[in-house]
Amino acid sequence: MTALLASARSRLWTPRHVVVTRSAGERPHTAEILRRVEAAGIDDVEFLRGDRIAGLRGADERATYARAKATLAVVVSPPSKRKLQPIPPSADWRVDLAEGCPAHCQYCYLAGSLAGPPVTRVYADLDEILAGLDAYVGTGQVTSGTDARGHEGTTFEASCYTDPLGIEHLTGSLAATIGHVGTHEFAGPVQLRATTKFGAVEPLLDLPHGGRTRIRASVNSASAARFEGGTDPVATRLAGLGRLARAGYPVGLTIAPIMPSGDWRAEYGALLDAAAAELAPVPGLDLTVECITHRFTPNSKQVLETWYPRTKLEMDPDARSRKFGKFGAVKYVYPAAEMRELRTWFESALSDRLPAARTLYWT
C-alpha cells in the first residue's frame, strides 16, 4: 500500500539530445515541438542534413541503450505508418503519433518489435496523420459494427508504440489529436484511445474532447510496478485519471502486465481499492478495464536481458505455456490453470470493488 500513497508529483522526461531530420524541419508541427523543447531548457538540438538518424551506437549495447533513451528525434512518419493497421483486442485501428518511450520498464512490450536503438521518435507530420483518420471511419472489426463494443464507434489507439502523455510536454501531439477528434465532423462516431504510466494531465483538462477520447491509466501491483522505471508512481497515475474523469473524459484502467508474484491478491486488491477511492465519487463515471497478463517472446527476452542484465523479472520459458500467433510467432504466457485462477480472482475483485466498470477484455 505504501507505493499507492506515493507523491502525486509527475515526472517530466528531459532528453539530453534532440535531433530534427531535414524533412521534419519543413513541417509546421516541428516549430511547436522546438518551442516546447526550448521551454524545457534543452539546448542540445541538432538539425540533420538528411533523414537518417546516426550517432546512437555506443561502445556496447548498454551504452547504445542509454544514449538512445536520452534522445528525442523529430521525424516524418514513414508511409507504412499512415496506412493504419488493426490492433485487437484494443481498437479498430492503430494511429501512431510517435514511436518509442522514455520509460524504462523491464518487461517493455516494444523490446524486440522495434528495429534499432530505442530512441523516441515523434512524428512532425501530425496534420497528415490526423487528416488520414476520415478514411477509416465506419470500418474495422474490433469495435466498429460489433454488438459488444459498437457503441464506441470506430476506435483509434494512440499508445501502441509510445506513451503519448509521457512525451506530451515536449510534443503537444496528444492535445492536438484530442482536439481534432473532439471537434472534427467525422462520417460516424469515433473514439480516440490512449493509455499512460504518467499523470501530468493538466494540459488535457480543458480541451474540447467532446467525450470522444478515452484515456486509461496503466497500473499494476506494488511488486510489478518496481519493474516500471522512469514512470510516475501508481498513485500519481490514478490521481491524473481522476482529474480527467472529473473533466468529463471517459477513462479506463489498463491493468498490465498482471504478474502473480508475491502476495498478488492483496497487492492487486490494494490497487483496486485505491482506484475505487479515486474514481467512485466521480459523477457519471464512464470506466472501462482491460486486463493483460505478462507474456514475452524469445526475441523480447533476449533484448530485455541485454538492456537490463540484472533484472529480477521472471522470464523462464520452462515455467510458461507457448502460445502461437496467426503467423506462427511464439509467445510465452502463464499456464492455463494459472490463467484461470488469475481471471477468476480479477473478475470477482472487479465486480466487488469497481462494480460500475466494464471489462473490455482479458488476455
C-alpha positions in Angstrom: 0.0 0.0 0.0 3.0 2.3 0.5 3.6 2.6 -3.2 0.0 3.7 -3.7 0.4 6.5 -1.3 3.5 7.9 -3.0 3.8 11.6 -4.0 1.4 12.8 -6.7 4.1 14.9 -8.4 4.5 13.8 -12.0 7.9 13.2 -13.6 8.6 15.0 -16.9 11.2 13.5 -19.1 14.0 15.8 -20.2 16.0 14.2 -23.1 19.7 15.2 -23.3 19.7 15.3 -27.1 17.1 16.4 -29.7 17.7 15.7 -33.4 15.5 17.0 -36.2 15.6 15.4 -39.6 15.6 17.5 -42.8 12.1 16.5 -43.8 10.8 17.1 -40.3 12.3 20.6 -40.2 9.9 21.6 -43.0 6.7 20.7 -41.1 4.8 23.3 -39.1 4.3 21.0 -36.1 8.1 20.9 -35.6 8.0 24.6 -34.6 5.7 23.7 -31.7 7.9 20.9 -30.7 11.0 23.1 -30.7 9.2 25.7 -28.7 8.4 23.2 -26.0 12.0 21.8 -26.1 13.4 25.3 -25.5 10.9 25.8 -22.7 12.2 22.6 -21.1 15.7 24.0 -21.1 17.1 21.6 -23.7 19.8 23.3 -25.7 21.4 20.2 -27.4 19.4 20.4 -30.6 20.8 19.2 -33.9 19.3 19.8 -37.3 20.3 17.0 -39.6 21.1 17.5 -43.3 19.2 14.3 -44.2 16.6 12.0 -42.8 18.8 9.3 -41.4 19.5 9.3 -37.7 23.0 8.3 -36.8 25.3 8.5 -33.8 23.2 6.5 -31.5 25.5 3.5 -31.2 27.7 3.3 -28.2 30.6 1.1 -27.2 28.3 -1.7 -26.3 24.5 -2.5 -26.1 24.1 -0.8 -22.7 25.8 2.4 -24.0 23.7 2.3 -27.1 20.5 1.9 -25.0 21.5 4.7 -22.7 22.2 7.2 -25.5 19.0 6.2 -27.4 16.8 6.5 -24.4 18.2 10.1 -23.8 17.4 11.2 -27.3 14.2 12.7 -28.8 14.1 12.5 -32.6 11.7 14.7 -34.6 11.0 12.8 -37.9 8.4 12.4 -40.6 6.4 9.1 -40.3 7.1 6.6 -43.0 4.2 5.9 -45.4 3.6 2.5 -43.7 2.6 4.3 -40.5 -0.1 6.2 -42.3 -1.6 3.0 -43.6 -3.4 2.1 -40.3 -3.4 -1.5 -39.0 -6.0 -3.2 -36.8 -5.0 -3.6 -33.2 -7.2 -6.2 -31.5 -8.3 -6.5 -28.8 -7.9 -2.8 -28.0 -9.2 -0.9 -31.0 -10.1 -0.9 -34.7 -7.0 0.9 -35.8 -3.6 1.9 -34.5 -2.7 5.5 -35.1 0.9 6.4 -34.2 1.9 9.8 -33.0 5.3 8.7 -32.0 7.4 5.6 -31.7 9.5 4.7 -28.7 9.0 5.6 -25.0 11.1 7.4 -22.4 10.3 4.9 -19.6 12.5 2.0 -18.6 10.0 -0.8 -18.0 11.9 -4.1 -17.7 9.1 -6.0 -19.4 8.9 -3.4 -22.2 6.4 -4.5 -24.9 8.4 -2.7 -27.5 11.5 -4.7 -27.0 12.1 -6.9 -30.0 9.4 -5.3 -32.0 11.1 -2.1 -33.0 14.2 -2.0 -35.1 17.4 -0.4 -34.0 18.3 1.5 -30.8 15.2 2.5 -28.7 15.2 6.2 -29.5 11.9 8.1 -29.1 10.7 9.3 -32.5 7.9 11.9 -32.6 6.2 12.5 -35.9 6.2 16.0 -37.3 3.6 15.3 -40.0 0.8 15.4 -37.5 -1.6 17.2 -39.8 -1.3 14.5 -42.4 -1.7 11.8 -39.8 -4.9 13.3 -38.4 -6.3 14.0 -41.9 -6.0 10.4 -42.7 -8.4 9.2 -40.0 -11.5 10.0 -42.0 -10.9 7.2 -44.5 -11.1 4.6 -41.7 -14.4 5.8 -40.0 -17.1 3.1 -40.2 -14.5 0.3 -40.8 -12.8 -2.1 -38.5 -13.9 -5.2 -36.7 -12.8 -4.7 -33.1 -15.4 -2.1 -32.1 -17.0 -0.7 -35.2 -20.2 -2.6 -36.1 -19.8 -5.1 -33.2 -22.6 -6.0 -30.7 -20.3 -5.8 -27.7 -18.5 -2.5 -28.4 -20.2 -1.0 -31.3 -21.3 2.0 -29.1 -17.7 3.1 -29.1 -17.7 3.8 -32.8 -14.6 3.5 -34.8 -11.7 3.4 -32.4 -8.2 4.6 -32.9 -5.5 3.5 -30.4 -2.7 6.1 -30.0 -0.5 4.3 -27.5 0.7 1.1 -29.1 4.2 2.2 -29.8 4.6 5.0 -27.3 3.3 6.6 -24.1 1.8 9.8 -25.6 1.3 11.5 -22.3 4.9 10.8 -21.2 6.2 13.0 -24.1 3.3 15.4 -24.3 5.1 18.3 -22.6 7.6 18.1 -25.4 5.3 17.5 -28.4 1.8 18.7 -27.9 0.7 15.9 -30.2 -1.7 14.3 -27.9 -3.6 17.5 -27.1 -3.8 18.4 -30.8 -5.1 14.9 -31.6 -7.7 15.1 -28.8 -8.9 18.5 -30.0 -9.1 17.3 -33.6 -11.1 14.1 -32.7 -13.3 16.1 -30.3 -14.3 18.8 -32.9 -13.9 17.3 -36.3 -17.0 16.3 -38.3 -16.5 12.6 -39.0 -18.8 10.5 -41.1 -19.7 8.4 -38.0 -19.0 8.0 -34.3 -15.3 7.7 -33.3 -13.2 7.3 -30.2 -9.6 8.0 -29.6 -7.8 5.8 -27.1 -4.6 6.3 -25.2 -3.0 4.6 -22.2 -0.3 6.0 -20.0 2.0 5.4 -17.0 2.2 9.2 -16.3 0.0 11.6 -14.5 0.7 15.1 -16.0 -2.8 15.6 -17.3 -3.2 19.3 -16.7 -2.7 20.3 -20.4 -5.6 18.0 -21.4 -8.2 19.0 -18.9 -9.7 22.0 -20.7 -9.6 20.6 -24.3 -12.7 20.3 -26.4 -12.6 16.5 -26.2 -16.3 16.1 -26.7 -16.3 12.8 -24.8 -14.6 11.2 -27.8 -11.2 10.3 -26.1 -10.8 7.6 -23.5 -7.6 7.8 -21.5 -6.6 4.9 -19.5 -4.0 4.7 -16.7 -1.7 1.7 -17.0 -1.5 0.4 -13.4 0.0 -2.5 -11.5 0.6 -4.1 -8.2 3.4 -2.9 -6.0 5.6 -5.9 -6.8 5.1 -5.5 -10.5 5.4 -1.7 -10.5 9.0 -1.9 -9.3 9.9 -3.0 -12.8 8.5 0.2 -14.3 11.5 2.6 -14.1 11.2 6.2 -15.2 7.4 6.3 -14.8 5.1 8.0 -12.3 4.1 6.2 -9.2 0.8 4.4 -9.5 -0.8 6.9 -7.1 0.1 9.7 -9.5 -1.4 7.9 -12.4 -4.6 7.3 -10.6 -4.8 10.9 -9.4 -4.4 12.1 -13.0 -7.1 9.7 -14.1 -9.4 11.1 -11.5 -8.8 14.6 -12.8 -9.6 13.5 -16.3 -12.8 11.8 -15.2 -13.9 14.9 -13.4 -13.2 16.9 -16.6 -15.7 14.7 -18.5 -13.4 12.2 -20.2 -14.3 8.6 -20.4 -11.5 6.8 -18.6 -10.1 3.3 -18.0 -7.7 1.1 -16.2 -5.2 -0.9 -18.1 -4.0 -3.5 -15.5 -0.9 -4.7 -17.2 1.2 -6.7 -17.2 -0.5 -8.8 -14.5 2.0 -10.9 -12.6 1.1 -13.4 -9.9 4.1 -12.7 -7.8 4.4 -12.1 -4.0 1.1 -11.7 -2.2 -0.5 -10.8 -5.5 -4.1 -11.0 -4.3 -3.5 -8.5 -1.5 -1.5 -6.2 -3.7 -3.9 -6.1 -6.6 -6.7 -5.8 -4.1 -5.0 -2.7 -2.7 -4.6 -1.3 -6.2 -8.3 -1.7 -7.0 -9.2 -0.2 -3.6 -7.1 2.8 -4.5 -8.7 3.1 -7.9 -12.2 2.9 -6.4 -11.3 5.6 -3.8 -10.2 7.9 -6.6 -12.9 7.2 -9.2 -16.0 6.0 -7.5 -17.1 9.5 -6.3 -17.0 10.9 -9.9 -20.5 11.8 -11.1 -21.4 10.0 -14.3 -18.2 7.9 -14.3 -17.6 6.1 -17.6 -14.9 3.5 -16.7 -13.5 0.5 -18.5 -11.0 -2.1 -17.5 -8.5 -4.0 -19.7 -6.6 -6.9 -18.1 -3.3 -8.1 -19.8 -1.2 -10.8 -18.3 2.6 -10.8 -18.6 4.0 -12.5 -21.7 7.2 -12.4 -23.7 8.7 -13.7 -26.9 12.2 -15.3 -27.4 13.3 -12.1 -29.1 12.0 -9.8 -26.5 13.6 -11.9 -23.7 16.9 -11.6 -25.4 16.7 -7.8 -25.9 15.4 -7.2 -22.4 18.2 -9.2 -20.8 20.6 -7.1 -22.8 19.0 -3.8 -21.7 18.6 -4.9 -18.1 21.2 -7.6 -17.4 20.5 -7.6 -13.6 16.7 -7.8 -13.9 14.8 -10.0 -11.4 11.8 -10.2 -13.8 10.7 -13.8 -14.3 11.1 -14.8 -17.9 11.5 -18.6 -17.7 10.2 -20.4 -20.8 10.0 -23.7 -18.8 7.5 -22.1 -16.4 5.3 -20.9 -19.2 3.0 -22.2 -21.9 3.6 -21.4 -25.5 1.1 -19.5 -27.5 1.3 -19.2 -31.3 0.2 -16.1 -33.2 -1.5 -16.3 -36.6 1.9 -16.1 -38.4 3.4 -18.8 -36.1 5.2 -16.4 -33.8 5.7 -17.8 -30.3 4.7 -16.0 -27.0 5.3 -17.4 -23.6 2.2 -17.0 -21.3 1.2 -18.3 -17.9 0.0 -21.9 -17.9 -3.8 -22.5 -18.3 -4.5 -23.3 -14.7 -2.7 -20.2 -13.5 -4.5 -18.0 -16.1 -7.9 -19.4 -14.9 -7.0 -18.6 -11.3 -6.0 -15.1 -12.2 -9.0 -14.4 -14.3 -11.4 -15.8 -11.7 -9.9 -13.6 -9.0 -9.9 -10.4 -11.1 -13.5 -10.9 -12.3 -14.7 -11.3 -8.7 -12.5 -8.4 -7.3 -13.5 -6.0 -10.0 -17.2 -6.8 -9.5 -16.8 -6.2 -5.8 -14.6 -3.1 -5.8 -15.5 -1.4 -9.1 -19.0 -2.5 -10.0 -19.6 0.3 -12.4 -16.6 -0.7 -14.6 -16.9 -2.6 -17.9 -14.2 -5.1 -18.5 -13.4 -5.0 -22.2 -11.1 -8.0 -22.5 -8.8 -10.4 -20.7 -5.7 -11.6 -22.4 
